[in-house]
Amino acid sequence: MPEYELLELILFRAIPRHDVKPLARLLLETFGDINRVVTAPAARLAAIPGVGEAVIQELKLIEAVAQRMARSRIMHRPVLSSWDALLDYCHTAMAHRETEQFRILFLDRKNVLIADEEQSQGTVDHVPVYPREVVKRALELNASALILVHNHPSGDPTPSEADIAMTTQIQDAAAVLGITLHDHLIVGKSREVSFRALRYL
């Protein structure tokens, strides 16, 4: 089903008995595609003429369901053998955000995902990360390994020098305590970059 028609169905559920085609068109023109419509902040959605609380709730419900479904495919399972599912989840959760977000996936000694936590949120091109806090939280959860994930709202997942330096600091701090850093993924709009694949780890 074309995304224009899918968005119309979503809007019709929120505001039945209304012609939702103009609003669907306006939302797609404003945000670019249905993924960005669904993941847009509520405040930005509310600024669009015709978008009320019912529309926002419907869009946020769909966003939450999509993330839960993707997350259920990786929680309490060996992450390294479910890599495609992990990438799908990261893309669903982060690819269309307008600001940077830094998440940590905590793994046990069998590389089963035991926790997925957002450590910090940033601006459109920066997110503060504190290696000490990353390692401290890993110890609290009794994690044996980590996967770092953050997004680039620009859409280009190419690592910056700051990304590389921060990853090295976390890897060094974790290694002292016997915690393995498996990878650092940067999520762009249409693809992800792996530090492991780039041989930065």
VENMORA-V922976 format. One record per run of one state. SS is the DSSP state (H for helix, E for strand, C for the rest). FROM is the first residue (numbers start at 1). TO is the last residue. If there is no record, write none. Layout:
SS|FROM|TO  SS|FROM|TO
This chain:
C|1|2  H|3|14  C|15|20  H|21|31  C|32|33  H|34|39  C|40|41  H|42|46  C|47|52  H|53|72  C|73|74  E|75|75  C|76|77  E|78|78  H|79|81  C|82|82  H|83|94  C|95|100  E|101|107  C|108|111  E|112|121  C|122|130  H|131|140  C|141|144  E|145|151  C|152|160  H|161|176  C|177|179  E|180|187  C|188|191  E|192|194  C|195|201
